[in-house]
């Protein structure tokens, strides 16, 4: 088949590679001039690193180079994805610097309107433009009076733009804290405006234990209640509940001591157990040290109330000098290129994506999503979704009846509403249930990795290379079927 893929980030590249190996014709479109998606040079901000360690943030058959640091920089991740595209001969199939302006269903499949060149038609379409595709920019009262610059975090490519300026960073997630540190090194003042404080997990707990040993294991995932409990999970969320809560909340206690949060007045509300209801953030190196040194000031539980020339008034009445405002306020998931009838089908009444296995939209033939399963293991989850898509194209995925699929999608959204207090990015975040998603996707295909390996991942960080046999197994299955059909 001829398959169009929108997006050349991790999900788009993994999908292209798997489909090419299965013998399909593929074209990958991306409006950026390079591959990488969120790691593109057009979106990198100073201080950007991975949130997961390199050993876990990888693809099954293409790990990051050994010489990379534990938490690679944005530039290093993008170079790794470039080399992946080269290694698996995806480059000839890339159409970079080309935006898809519309995607219309027809009897022939999908017709794509492009920012340059004629329309193109495909049998199937994969949307891999990412759940972090458009910055969610706030609008401030008095913005027209403000004489400085207001930028999204992804537009802040060079820390020198802040030199000598009074900088406000809006947000308290990972990207906000990441960008704050290098800006504070050159700015006249750096203030962080935090509507809500979030718990931050130390990269090394107590300065010794790498956080991946706790949260990037199947045990770490099992500490959070899933809607279907199996085996040992029933014990953890039954008789062992006090122990389980103690394990999670002890990390919060360590964070408070390690980062001196009480002294700095930065202890978040709630406990570490509730971390999934907001966001699971890795602490940025140098951030709390900068607060302690006075280079960074955090204004907690407040927002920008009004802007005026050269200053910002906060909702608590504080007035700050301001020349540059950097908004690290999250992202919107957008599919504006899909026509209204398709959008009506894929969204529920609250605007959540209705995707079976985070991949297959209900009631829209020939359309798939990949990368709409944001997780600690995003490359691995995207790669396994690519395998599922390839198998589905070949008719090898047994699906429940449409009514049952809808029931399961609605049940999953209802569960995530409760588990995350509706902070699931319109149904596209699967943290902290990344491996549950991988298991479900691979169990559909009968291609899950062995029980023994999965058992080892209960106490050891998950190694994506454990899944390197999945794609070859699917390709072998496809080849065997082709051979039988040709003989017949």
C-alpha positions in Angstrom: 0.0 0.0 0.0 1.0 3.7 -0.3 1.0 5.2 3.2 1.3 8.8 4.1 2.8 9.7 7.4 2.4 13.2 9.0 5.3 13.9 11.3 9.0 13.0 11.2 9.5 12.7 15.0 10.2 9.5 16.8 6.7 8.0 16.1 6.7 9.0 12.4 10.2 7.6 11.8 9.5 4.3 13.7 6.3 3.9 11.7 8.1 4.5 8.4 10.9 2.1 9.2 8.5 -0.7 10.1 6.2 -0.2 7.1 9.1 -0.1 4.7 10.4 -3.3 6.1 6.9 -4.8 5.5 7.1 -3.7 1.8 4.9 -0.7 1.8 5.5 2.6 -0.1 5.9 5.4 2.4 6.1 9.2 2.3 6.8 11.1 5.5 5.8 14.8 5.7 7.1 17.4 8.2 6.9 21.1 8.2 10.3 21.3 10.0 13.5 21.3 8.0 14.9 18.3 9.9 13.7 15.1 11.5 13.1 14.9 15.3 9.7 16.4 16.1 10.1 17.9 19.5 13.8 17.5 19.2 14.1 19.5 15.9 16.5 22.4 16.0 13.5 24.7 15.3 12.0 23.8 18.7 15.0 23.2 21.0 15.4 25.6 23.9 18.5 26.0 26.1 18.8 23.4 28.8 16.7 20.8 26.9 17.5 17.2 27.9 15.6 13.9 28.0 13.5 13.2 31.0 14.3 9.5 30.9 17.8 8.1 31.0 19.4 7.2 27.6 19.3 3.4 28.4 15.5 3.5 28.6 14.7 6.3 26.1 15.6 4.3 23.1 14.4 2.1 20.2 14.7 -1.6 20.4 17.1 -2.1 17.6 18.8 1.3 17.7 20.1 2.4 21.2 21.6 5.8 21.7 25.4 5.9 21.4 27.4 4.8 24.4 29.3 8.1 24.5 26.1 10.1 25.1 25.6 11.3 28.7 23.0 9.7 31.0 20.5 12.4 30.0 21.3 13.4 26.5 20.8 16.9 25.2 18.1 17.9 22.7 20.8 18.3 20.0 22.2 14.8 20.7 18.7 13.2 20.5 18.1 14.9 17.2 21.4 13.7 15.8 20.5 10.1 17.0 17.2 10.3 15.1 18.9 11.6 12.0 21.3 8.6 12.1 18.3 6.3 12.6 16.7 7.6 9.5 19.9 7.1 7.6 20.5 3.6 9.0 17.1 2.3 8.0 17.0 4.1 4.7 14.1 6.3 5.6 15.8 9.5 4.2 14.6 9.0 0.5 11.0 8.9 1.8 11.2 12.2 3.7 9.5 15.4 2.6 10.9 17.9 5.0 9.8 21.5 5.1 6.4 20.5 3.7 3.3 21.1 5.8 0.1 19.0 5.3 -2.7 21.6 5.0 -5.6 19.2 4.6 -6.3 15.5 4.6 -9.6 14.5 2.9 -11.1 11.0 2.7 -12.2 9.8 -0.7 -13.0 6.5 -2.3 -9.4 6.2 -3.3 -8.2 6.6 0.3 -6.7 10.0 1.5 -5.9 13.0 -0.5 -3.3 15.4 1.1 -3.1 19.1 0.3 0.5 20.3 0.8 2.1 23.6 1.4 4.2 23.1 -1.7 3.6 20.9 -4.7 0.4 19.2 -6.0 -2.0 17.1 -3.9 -1.0 13.5 -3.2 -3.2 10.5 -2.7 -2.5 7.6 -0.3 -4.3 4.3 0.5 -3.8 4.9 4.3 -2.8 7.8 6.6 -0.8 7.8 9.8 -1.0 10.9 12.0 2.3 11.2 13.9 2.4 15.0 14.4 2.8 14.5 18.1 0.9 15.4 21.3 3.2 18.3 21.8 2.6 19.9 18.4 1.4 23.5 19.2 2.5 25.6 22.2 -0.4 26.5 24.5 0.2 30.3 24.7 -1.7 32.3 27.3 -3.2 35.7 26.6 -2.4 38.3 29.2 -4.5 41.3 30.1 -2.6 44.4 29.0 -0.5 42.5 26.5 -0.8 45.2 23.9 0.9 47.7 26.4 3.8 45.4 27.0 6.9 46.6 25.2 9.1 43.5 25.5 9.0 40.0 23.9 6.6 37.2 24.7 7.9 33.8 23.4 6.9 30.2 23.7 9.5 28.0 25.4 10.1 26.3 22.1 10.9 29.6 20.4 13.6 30.4 22.9 16.6 28.9 21.0 19.4 31.0 22.4 20.0 32.0 26.0 21.8 35.1 24.9 18.4 36.6 24.0 17.9 37.1 27.8 21.2 38.8 28.4 20.8 41.7 30.7 17.0 41.5 30.7 14.4 41.0 33.3 13.0 37.6 32.5 9.7 36.0 33.6 9.3 32.2 33.0 5.6 31.1 33.1 5.2 27.5 34.2 6.7 25.0 36.6 6.9 21.8 34.5 10.2 20.3 33.2 10.6 22.6 30.2 10.0 25.7 32.4 12.6 24.7 34.9 15.0 23.5 32.2 15.0 26.8 30.3 15.1 28.9 33.5 18.6 27.7 34.5 20.6 28.8 31.4 18.5 32.1 31.2 19.3 32.9 34.9 23.0 32.7 34.0 22.8 35.8 31.8 19.6 37.7 32.7 19.4 40.7 35.0 16.7 38.9 37.0 14.8 35.6 36.5 11.4 35.0 38.1 9.3 31.9 37.7 5.6 32.3 37.8 4.1 29.0 39.0 0.3 28.6 39.1 0.9 25.3 40.8 4.0 23.7 42.2 4.7 20.1 41.0 6.7 17.4 42.7 10.1 16.9 41.2 11.8 13.6 41.2 15.6 13.8 41.8 17.8 12.4 39.0 19.6 10.6 41.8 17.6 9.9 44.9 19.7 10.9 48.0 22.4 11.6 45.4 23.0 7.9 45.0 20.1 5.8 43.5 19.3 6.7 39.8 15.5 7.5 39.7 15.2 5.0 36.8 15.7 2.2 39.4 12.4 3.3 41.0 10.0 4.6 38.4 11.3 3.1 35.1 10.6 -0.5 36.2 7.5 -2.6 36.2 7.5 -2.4 40.0 7.6 1.4 39.8 4.6 1.3 37.4 2.7 -1.1 39.5 2.9 1.3 42.5 0.2 3.3 40.6 -3.2 1.6 40.5 -4.3 0.5 37.0 -7.9 -0.3 36.3 -7.1 -4.0 35.7 -4.9 -5.5 38.5 -3.1 -8.7 37.9 -1.0 -11.0 40.0 1.3 -9.2 42.5 -0.5 -5.9 41.7 -3.5 -7.1 43.6 -1.3 -7.6 46.7 0.3 -4.2 46.2 -3.1 -2.4 46.1 -4.6 -4.6 48.7 -2.8 -5.8 51.9 0.4 -4.0 50.9 -1.2 -0.6 50.3 0.5 1.1 53.3 3.9 -0.2 52.2 3.2 0.9 48.6 2.3 4.4 49.7 5.3 4.6 51.9 7.6 3.7 49.1 6.2 6.5 46.9 5.9 9.1 49.6 9.4 8.4 50.8 10.7 9.7 47.5 8.8 13.0 48.2 10.4 13.2 51.7 13.8 12.7 50.1 13.1 15.4 47.6 12.1 17.8 50.3 15.4 17.2 52.2 17.6 16.9 49.1 16.4 20.1 47.5 15.8 22.0 50.8 12.2 22.6 49.7 11.0 23.7 53.2 13.7 26.3 53.5 12.9 27.6 50.0 9.2 27.5 50.6 8.7 25.2 47.6 7.0 22.1 49.1 4.2 21.2 46.7 0.7 20.5 48.0 -0.3 16.8 48.5 2.0 13.9 48.5 4.3 12.1 46.0 1.6 9.4 45.6 -0.6 12.0 43.8 2.2 13.0 41.4 0.3 11.3 38.5 -2.6 13.8 39.0 -0.3 16.6 37.9 2.8 15.8 36.1 5.8 13.6 36.8 8.7 15.9 36.5 12.4 15.2 36.7 14.3 17.8 38.6 16.4 20.1 36.5 20.1 20.2 37.6 20.9 23.6 39.0 17.3 24.8 39.4 16.9 24.6 43.1 20.6 25.5 43.6 19.8 28.7 41.6 16.8 29.4 43.8 18.9 29.0 46.9 21.6 31.3 45.5 19.0 33.9 44.7 19.5 33.8 41.0 16.1 32.4 40.5 12.9 33.5 42.3 9.8 31.3 42.3 6.4 32.9 42.8 4.2 30.0 43.8 0.5 29.7 43.5 0.2 32.8 41.4 -0.3 34.0 37.8 0.4 37.1 35.7 -2.6 39.3 36.3 -1.7 42.2 34.0 1.1 43.5 31.8 2.2 47.1 31.4 5.2 48.7 29.7 8.3 47.1 31.3 6.5 45.3 34.1 4.1 42.6 35.1 1.6 42.6 38.0 1.0 39.2 39.5 -2.4 37.9 40.8 -1.1 38.4 44.4 -0.3 42.1 43.7 3.5 41.7 43.3 4.9 43.9 40.6 8.0 42.7 38.7 10.2 44.3 36.1 9.8 42.4 32.8 11.5 42.7 29.4 11.1 39.1 28.2 8.3 36.6 29.1 8.9 32.9 28.2 5.8 30.8 28.3 6.5 27.1 29.1 2.8 26.5 29.5 2.3 23.2 27.8 1.0 22.2 24.4 -2.2 21.6 22.5 -2.8 18.5 20.4 -4.0 19.7 17.0 -5.2 17.9 13.8 -6.5 21.0 11.9 -5.8 19.2 8.5 -8.5 16.6 9.1 -11.9 17.7 7.8 -14.8 18.4 10.2 -16.5 15.0 9.7 -13.4 13.1 10.7 -12.8 15.4 13.7 -16.4 14.8 14.9 -15.7 11.1 14.8 -12.4 11.0 16.6 -13.2 13.4 19.5 -15.7 12.8 22.3 -17.9 15.6 23.7 -15.1 16.9 25.9 -12.5 17.0 23.1 -10.7 13.8 24.1 -9.2 11.6 21.4 -11.1 8.4 21.1 -8.4 5.9 20.1 -8.4 2.2 20.6 -5.0 1.2 22.0 -4.1 4.9 21.5 -3.8 4.1 17.8 -7.1 3.3 16.0 -9.8 6.0 15.8 -13.4 4.8 16.1 -15.4 4.8 12.9 -12.7 6.2 10.5 -11.3 3.7 8.1 -7.7 3.9 6.8 -6.5 6.3 9.6 -4.1 5.6 12.4 -2.4 7.6 15.1 1.1 7.0 16.5 2.8 9.0 19.3 -0.5 9.7 20.9 0.7 7.6 23.9 3.0 10.0 25.7 5.1 8.1 28.2 8.4 7.6 29.9 9.2 5.1 27.1 7.8 7.2 24.2 10.2 5.7 21.6 9.4 2.2 22.6 5.7 2.8 22.9 5.7 4.4 19.4 7.7 1.5 18.0 5.3 -1.1 19.3 2.4 1.0 18.0 4.1 1.0 14.6 4.2 -2.8 14.7 0.5 -2.9 15.6 -0.3 -0.6 12.6 1.7 -2.7 10.2 -0.1 -5.9 11.5 -3.5 -4.2 11.2 -2.8 -3.2 7.6 -2.2 -6.9 6.9 -5.4 -7.9 8.6 -3.5 -9.6 11.5 -5.1 -7.8 14.4 -8.1 -9.5 15.9 -10.4 -6.6 17.0 -13.5 -6.7 19.2 -16.9 -5.6 17.7 -17.2 -1.8 17.2 -19.5 -1.4 20.1 -17.1 -3.2 22.4 -14.1 -1.1 21.1 -16.1 2.0 21.9 -16.9 0.7 25.4 -13.2 0.0 26.1 -12.1 3.4 24.8 -14.7 5.1 27.0 -13.7 3.0 30.0 -10.0 3.9 29.5 -10.8 7.6 29.3 -13.0 7.3 32.4 -10.2 5.6 34.3 -7.6 8.1 33.2 -10.0 10.9 34.3 -9.9 9.5 37.8 -6.2 8.4 37.9 -4.9 11.7 36.6 -7.6 14.1 37.7 -8.2 14.7 34.0 -4.6 15.7 33.4 -4.2 13.2 30.5 -3.8 15.6 27.6 -7.1 14.9 26.0 -6.5 11.1 26.3 -3.0 11.1 24.9 -0.9 10.6 28.1 -0.4 7.1 29.4 2.0 7.9 32.2 2.5 6.0 34.4 1.1 3.1 32.6 3.5 2.9 29.7 4.3 -0.8 29.9 0.6 -1.7 30.4 0.1 0.0 27.0 3.0 -2.0 25.4 1.7 -5.2 26.8 -1.9 -4.6 25.5 -0.6 -3.7 22.0 1.7 -6.8 21.8 -0.8 -9.2 23.4 -3.2 -8.3 20.6 -0.6 -9.7 18.2 0.7 -12.6 20.2 4.1 -11.0 20.0 4.8 -9.9 23.6 8.3 -10.6 25.0 8.8 -13.6 27.3 7.5 -13.8 30.8 11.0 -14.2 32.2 12.2 -11.0 30.7 9.2 -9.1 31.8 9.7 -10.5 35.3 13.3 -9.2 35.3 11.9 -5.7 34.5 10.1 -5.7 37.8 13.3 -4.9 39.6 15.5 -3.7 36.7 15.0 -0.6 34.5 13.2 -1.6 31.3 15.7 -2.1 28.4 14.1 -1.4 25.0 16.5 -3.8 23.4 14.5 -6.6 25.1 11.9 -5.9 22.4 14.3 -6.0 19.4 12.8 -9.4 18.2 9.3 -8.1 17.9 9.5 -6.4 14.5 11.5 -9.2 12.9 8.9 -11.7 14.2 6.1 -9.7 12.6 8.0 -9.4 9.3 8.7 -13.2 9.3 4.9 -13.8 9.9 4.1 -11.5 6.9 6.6 -13.2 4.7 5.3 -16.7 5.6 1.8 -15.6 4.8 2.9 -14.2 1.4 4.7 -17.4 0.6 1.6 -19.5 1.4 -0.6 -17.2 -0.8 1.9 -17.3 -3.7 2.0 -21.1 -3.6 -1.8 -21.2 -3.6 
